[in-house]
């Protein structure tokens, strides 16, 4: 039986995870709107839900992981009005909207590959599921909870609220929403079509210049942003599935509307657990393309953004994200990235020593508590920073054993390798950094170690000490033993 506890945004409680079908998990995560290169704000969710997926798989579940591609219907400003984000970008780049969608989908997936995010089981596109969306909209109309107006279809929030709580996920109160909407001008484009300003679009009538449009019972048009996820999740995971994930910025209106649509069409909640990650911020503000404050992932990897003085590896980015709990904010800065890079290097340096450890008959150090601590941390609402803290304790013990201050036996060495393989590599997804730069570093340090050994043999202790001290100042410690000298990265 699973011991995983997850914070459920719907109930506002941390709950024991129990899948609807034994040993199977259906998980739907809102994917990108593909109209621009991914920035750092786009990577936190994929990394968090990748770890959750990996952990559930390790616990014996067969996971069907669905992450959609929004390539139509997401309008500028996340509202029911304005230009489609892809169509707007297509005009700027003088391309077809589907060219924009394909280009940025490929770039997004390439970035996900680089940071070690597993490809989804299914990656449905909104434009490929128009029929399913039309059918779902029609079922909502048939139940009297949506209406056609001038070729568009809107969800009737007031009618829905007679028997359901619109705002159950976000905690919004309909009376407050109505009061706020009442202060808006009714002359806004499309507002006069609605019975109530809070009604949201299920289908939008397309103007003649709108490139992406399809035939529907209500005329030529395109789907609303919210209906896409409801239709695709139901198609591939069923009308009720286990986990719906996404960012807190999607909680309202997107996920609130998803719940309303699914309740209207299927008479029940779409997902048992709603899991939301917090944002990556920059100077305390949400990082977003629309706010023009984004650092693209490519800029991070290349070190070409004005806020950066150097480049950072994909593994450093992943480690940076996992060092904060997914429900807390994560503020971006170069200093924070450098700290993560140092921590990752220190951890990797200790891992590199494992194969060199001497096996003793007895062990003064065990690692059972480390494994249990990591497992407990992950079971406690996916507490990755606590899991990483246990891995740093593991690194400390490895260094002590390597220095000859403690001992390890064969059984604990086997457990040590298991922890690295299963938890560090398998669940957290932190892989060994192998690059040309690291290979060159190995070669240079080996050369310096040989020069230092030569200096010692010639009794040139001043040069020997100078090499050792200069390297230590640079964060690299030389360790001497009977078998020779080795090096490790330190803070």
C-alpha positions in Angstrom: 0.0 0.0 0.0 1.2 3.4 -0.9 2.6 5.6 1.9 2.8 8.7 -0.4 1.0 11.8 1.0 0.2 14.6 -1.4 -1.2 18.0 -0.8 -4.6 18.1 -2.6 -5.4 21.7 -3.6 -9.1 20.7 -3.9 -9.5 19.6 -0.2 -6.7 21.9 1.1 -5.2 18.9 2.9 -2.3 16.5 2.6 -3.8 13.2 1.9 -2.7 9.6 1.6 -2.5 8.7 -2.1 -4.7 5.9 -3.2 -5.2 5.3 -6.9 -8.7 4.7 -8.3 -7.6 1.5 -10.0 -5.1 -0.7 -8.0 -1.5 -0.4 -9.2 -2.4 2.0 -12.0 -2.1 5.8 -12.1 -3.6 8.2 -14.6 -1.9 11.6 -14.5 -2.7 14.7 -16.6 -0.4 17.7 -16.5 -1.1 21.0 -18.4 1.6 21.4 -21.0 2.9 24.4 -22.8 1.2 26.9 -25.1 3.8 26.6 -27.9 4.3 30.1 -29.2 7.8 30.9 -27.9 11.0 29.3 -26.7 10.7 27.9 -23.1 12.0 30.0 -20.3 12.9 29.0 -16.7 9.3 29.4 -15.6 8.4 26.5 -17.9 10.7 23.9 -16.4 9.6 23.7 -12.8 6.4 21.9 -13.4 7.8 19.3 -15.8 10.7 18.5 -13.3 8.3 18.2 -10.3 5.8 16.0 -12.1 8.7 14.0 -13.6 9.9 13.2 -10.1 6.4 12.3 -9.0 6.0 10.0 -12.0 9.3 8.3 -11.4 8.5 7.8 -7.7 5.1 6.3 -8.4 6.8 4.0 -10.9 9.4 2.9 -8.4 6.5 2.2 -5.9 5.1 -0.3 -8.4 2.4 1.7 -10.2 1.9 1.6 -14.0 1.7 5.3 -14.8 0.0 6.7 -17.8 1.3 10.3 -18.0 -0.5 12.7 -20.4 0.9 16.2 -21.0 -0.9 18.2 -23.7 0.3 20.7 -26.3 -1.9 23.8 -26.5 -1.7 25.0 -30.1 -5.0 26.8 -30.5 -7.5 28.7 -28.4 -5.2 30.3 -25.8 -5.9 34.0 -26.3 -3.7 36.8 -25.3 -4.3 37.8 -21.6 -5.7 34.3 -20.8 -9.2 35.7 -21.4 -12.0 35.0 -23.8 -11.1 38.0 -26.0 -8.2 39.1 -28.0 -5.9 37.4 -30.5 -4.8 33.7 -30.4 -1.2 33.6 -29.0 0.0 31.3 -31.8 -1.7 33.4 -34.5 -0.1 36.5 -33.2 3.3 35.0 -33.2 2.7 33.5 -36.7 2.2 37.1 -38.0 5.4 38.3 -36.3 7.4 35.4 -37.8 5.5 35.4 -41.1 4.7 31.7 -40.7 1.7 29.5 -40.6 0.4 29.0 -37.0 1.0 25.3 -37.2 4.6 26.0 -38.2 4.9 28.0 -35.0 3.4 25.2 -33.0 5.6 22.5 -34.5 8.8 24.6 -34.2 8.3 25.5 -30.5 6.9 22.0 -29.6 10.2 20.6 -30.9 12.3 23.2 -29.0 10.3 22.5 -25.8 10.7 18.7 -26.0 14.4 19.1 -26.8 14.8 21.2 -23.6 12.8 18.5 -21.6 15.2 15.9 -22.9 18.2 17.9 -21.8 17.0 18.3 -18.3 16.1 14.6 -18.0 12.3 14.9 -18.1 10.8 11.6 -19.4 8.6 11.9 -22.5 4.9 11.7 -21.7 3.0 8.5 -22.4 0.7 10.5 -24.7 1.2 14.1 -25.9 -2.1 15.2 -27.4 -2.5 18.4 -29.3 -5.6 20.6 -28.9 -5.9 21.0 -32.6 -6.1 17.3 -33.1 -9.1 16.8 -30.8 -11.6 19.3 -32.1 -14.3 16.5 -32.5 -14.0 15.5 -28.9 -14.3 19.1 -27.7 -17.3 19.7 -29.9 -19.0 16.6 -28.5 -18.3 17.7 -24.9 -19.6 21.2 -25.5 -22.8 19.8 -27.0 -23.3 17.5 -24.0 -23.0 20.6 -21.7 -25.5 22.5 -23.8 -27.9 19.5 -23.7 -27.8 19.7 -19.9 -28.8 23.3 -19.9 -25.4 24.5 -18.6 -24.2 26.3 -21.7 -25.7 28.5 -24.4 -25.0 29.6 -28.0 -24.7 33.3 -28.6 -23.9 34.8 -32.0 -21.9 31.7 -33.1 -20.0 31.4 -29.8 -20.9 29.0 -26.9 -20.5 30.1 -23.3 -20.6 28.1 -20.1 -23.5 29.4 -17.9 -21.8 29.9 -14.5 -24.9 31.1 -12.7 -27.0 28.1 -13.8 -24.2 25.7 -12.9 -23.9 27.3 -9.5 -27.4 26.4 -8.5 -26.2 22.9 -7.8 -22.4 23.2 -7.7 -19.8 25.4 -6.2 -18.0 27.4 -8.9 -14.8 28.3 -7.0 -14.4 25.0 -5.0 -10.8 24.6 -6.2 -9.5 28.2 -6.0 -11.6 29.3 -3.0 -13.1 32.1 -5.1 -16.6 33.2 -4.1 -19.1 33.7 -7.0 -20.7 36.7 -5.4 -17.4 38.4 -5.2 -16.5 37.4 -8.8 -19.9 38.8 -10.0 -19.3 42.1 -8.0 -15.9 42.4 -9.6 -17.2 41.6 -13.1 -20.0 44.1 -12.6 -17.4 46.9 -12.3 -16.1 46.1 -15.8 -17.4 47.7 -18.9 -20.0 45.7 -20.6 -18.8 47.2 -23.9 -15.7 45.0 -24.0 -15.6 42.9 -27.1 -17.8 39.8 -26.7 -19.1 40.8 -23.2 -22.5 41.7 -24.6 -22.9 38.1 -25.9 -22.7 36.7 -22.4 -25.6 36.3 -19.9 -23.0 37.1 -17.2 -19.5 38.5 -17.3 -18.2 35.4 -15.5 -19.4 33.0 -18.2 -16.5 31.6 -20.1 -16.1 30.5 -23.7 -16.4 26.9 -24.7 -16.4 27.8 -28.4 -15.5 31.1 -30.1 -16.9 32.3 -33.4 -14.0 33.0 -35.8 -13.7 36.3 -37.5 -12.9 36.0 -41.3 -9.2 36.8 -40.7 -8.8 34.2 -38.0 -6.6 31.5 -39.6 -7.3 28.6 -37.2 -11.0 27.7 -37.5 -13.2 24.6 -37.8 -16.7 23.8 -38.7 -19.1 23.2 -35.7 -22.8 23.0 -35.1 -22.6 26.7 -34.2 -20.7 27.8 -37.2 -17.0 28.4 -38.0 -14.9 28.8 -34.9 -12.3 27.4 -32.6 -12.4 25.9 -29.0 -12.0 27.8 -25.8 -8.7 27.3 -23.9 -10.3 25.4 -20.9 -12.4 22.8 -22.8 -9.3 21.4 -24.5 -7.8 19.9 -21.3 -11.2 18.5 -20.2 -11.8 16.7 -23.5 -8.3 15.3 -23.8 -7.9 14.2 -20.3 -11.3 12.4 -20.5 -10.3 10.7 -23.8 -7.0 9.3 -22.6 -7.5 8.8 -18.8 -11.3 8.4 -18.5 -13.9 10.7 -17.1 -12.3 10.3 -13.6 -8.6 9.9 -13.1 -6.0 10.1 -10.3 -3.9 13.2 -10.6 -4.3 16.6 -12.3 -1.2 18.7 -12.2 -0.2 22.2 -13.2 1.1 25.5 -11.9 -0.6 27.7 -9.3 -1.1 30.3 -12.0 -3.5 27.9 -13.7 -5.6 27.3 -10.6 -8.0 30.1 -11.6 -9.6 30.3 -14.1 -8.2 27.4 -16.1 -8.5 24.5 -13.6 -11.6 25.9 -12.0 -13.3 26.0 -15.4 -12.1 22.4 -16.1 -13.8 21.2 -13.0 -17.0 23.0 -13.9 -17.0 21.6 -17.5 -16.3 18.1 -16.4 -19.0 18.2 -13.6 -21.4 19.5 -16.2 -20.6 16.9 -18.8 -19.8 13.8 -16.6 -21.6 14.7 -13.3 -18.4 14.3 -11.2 -14.9 15.7 -10.5 -12.4 14.9 -13.3 -9.5 14.3 -10.9 -9.2 12.8 -7.4 -6.0 14.8 -6.5 -5.2 18.3 -7.8 -1.5 19.0 -7.4 -0.1 22.5 -8.0 3.5 23.7 -8.0 4.5 27.3 -7.3 6.2 29.7 -9.6 9.8 30.5 -10.4 10.1 34.2 -9.7 12.7 36.8 -10.6 13.0 39.7 -8.2 9.8 38.5 -6.5 7.7 38.6 -9.7 6.4 35.6 -11.7 8.7 34.8 -14.6 6.6 35.0 -17.8 7.0 35.7 -21.5 4.0 38.1 -21.2 5.8 40.1 -18.5 9.0 40.3 -20.7 11.1 39.1 -17.7 11.9 35.6 -18.8 15.3 34.0 -18.9 15.1 31.3 -21.7 16.5 27.9 -21.0 18.9 28.3 -24.0 20.2 31.6 -22.5 20.9 29.7 -19.2 22.7 26.9 -21.0 24.7 29.3 -23.1 25.2 32.0 -20.4 24.0 34.7 -22.8 21.4 36.5 -20.6 22.5 39.9 -19.2 21.8 38.6 -15.6 24.3 35.7 -16.1 28.1 35.8 -16.1 28.5 32.2 -17.1 26.6 29.2 -18.4 24.9 26.5 -16.4 24.4 22.8 -17.2 20.9 21.1 -17.5 21.7 19.0 -14.5 22.4 22.2 -12.4 19.1 23.6 -13.5 17.3 20.4 -12.4 19.1 20.3 -9.1 18.3 24.0 -8.5 14.6 23.3 -9.0 14.6 20.3 -6.7 16.3 22.1 -3.9 13.1 23.9 -3.1 9.8 22.3 -2.2 7.5 22.3 -5.1 4.7 24.3 -3.3 7.1 27.1 -2.2 8.3 29.9 -4.4 11.7 29.6 -6.1 13.5 32.9 -6.7 15.9 32.9 -9.6 19.4 34.5 -9.3 22.8 33.6 -10.5 24.0 33.3 -6.9 21.4 30.7 -6.2 22.4 28.8 -9.4 26.1 28.9 -8.4 25.2 27.5 -5.0 23.3 24.7 -6.6 26.2 24.0 -9.0 28.6 23.8 -6.1 26.3 21.5 -4.2 25.8 19.2 -7.2 29.5 19.1 -7.8 30.2 18.2 -4.2 27.6 15.4 -4.4 29.0 14.1 -7.6 32.6 14.2 -6.3 31.5 12.0 -3.4 29.7 9.6 -5.8 32.9 9.3 -7.8 34.7 8.0 -4.7 32.4 5.1 -4.1 34.1 2.7 -6.4 37.4 3.5 -4.7 36.3 2.8 -1.2 38.0 0.0 0.7 35.8 -2.8 1.9 36.3 -3.8 5.6 35.0 -6.7 7.6 33.0 -4.4 9.7 31.3 -1.0 9.1 31.4 1.9 11.4 28.9 3.7 9.2 25.6 2.3 7.8 23.3 3.8 5.2 19.9 2.3 6.1 18.9 5.5 7.8 19.8 7.5 4.7 17.6 5.4 2.5 14.7 5.5 4.9 15.1 9.3 5.3 15.0 9.8 1.6 11.9 7.6 1.3 10.2 9.3 4.2 10.9 12.7 2.6 9.5 11.7 -0.8 6.4 10.2 0.8 5.9 13.5 2.7 4.4 15.5 -0.2 7.4 14.9 -2.4 9.8 16.8 -0.2 12.8 16.8 -2.5 14.9 19.3 -0.6 14.8 17.0 2.5 15.7 14.1 0.3 18.7 16.0 -1.1 19.7 16.9 2.5 20.0 13.1 3.2 22.1 12.7 0.1 24.5 15.4 1.3 24.8 13.4 4.6 25.6 10.4 2.5 28.3 12.4 0.7 29.8 13.4 4.1 30.0 9.7 5.2 31.5 8.7 1.9 34.3 11.3 2.3 35.0 10.1 5.9 35.3 6.5 4.7 37.5 7.5 1.8 39.7 9.5 4.3 40.1 6.3 6.4 38.3 7.8 9.4 35.4 5.4 9.1 34.9 1.9 7.5 32.3 0.3 5.3 31.5 -3.4 4.7 30.3 -5.1 1.5 26.6 -5.0 2.5 26.6 -1.3 3.1 28.6 -0.7 -0.1 25.9 -2.5 -2.0 23.2 -0.4 -0.3 25.2 2.8 -1.0 25.2 2.0 -4.7 21.5 1.2 -4.6 20.7 4.6 -3.1 22.6 6.4 -5.8 21.0 4.3 -8.6 17.4 4.2 -7.3 17.0 7.6 -5.6 19.6 10.1 -7.0 19.6 8.8 -10.6 16.3 7.0 -10.9 13.8 9.1 -8.9 15.4 12.6 -8.6 16.7 12.1 -12.2 20.1 13.7 -11.4 22.5 12.1 -13.8 26.3 12.2 -13.9 27.6 15.3 -15.6 29.7 14.1 -18.5 31.0 16.8 -20.8 34.0 17.8 -22.7 34.7 20.4 -20.0 34.6 17.8 -17.2 36.9 15.5 -19.1 39.4 18.3 -19.6 39.2 19.1 -15.9 40.0 15.5 -15.1 43.0 15.7 -17.4 44.3 19.0 -16.0 43.9 17.9 -12.4 45.6 14.6 -13.1 48.5 16.5 -14.6 48.8 18.8 -11.6 48.7 15.8 -9.2 51.5 14.2 -11.2 53.5 17.5 -11.1 52.9 17.7 -7.3 54.1 14.1 -6.9 57.2 14.9 -8.9 57.9 18.0 -6.7 57.5 16.0 -3.5 59.9 13.3 -4.9 62.4 16.0 -5.6 61.8 17.4 -2.0 60.5 20.6 -3.5 57.9 20.9 -0.8 57.3 24.6 -1.5 56.0 23.8 -5.0 54.1 20.8 -3.7 52.3 22.9 -1.1 51.7 25.7 -3.5 49.8 23.4 -5.9 47.8 21.9 -3.1 46.9 25.3 -1.6 46.0 27.0 -4.9 43.7 24.1 -5.8 42.0 24.3 -2.4 41.4 28.0 -2.9 39.7 27.1 -6.1 37.4 24.6 -4.3 39.4 21.4 -5.1 41.0 19.3 -2.3 43.9 17.0 -2.9 43.7 13.8 -0.8 46.9 11.8 -0.2 46.9 8.1 0.7 49.2 5.1 0.4 47.8 4.3 -3.0 48.5 7.8 -4.3 46.6 11.1 -4.5 43.1 11.9 -5.6 40.9 15.0 -5.7 37.4 16.1 -4.8 35.4 19.3 -5.1 34.7 21.1 -1.8 32.7 24.3 -0.9 
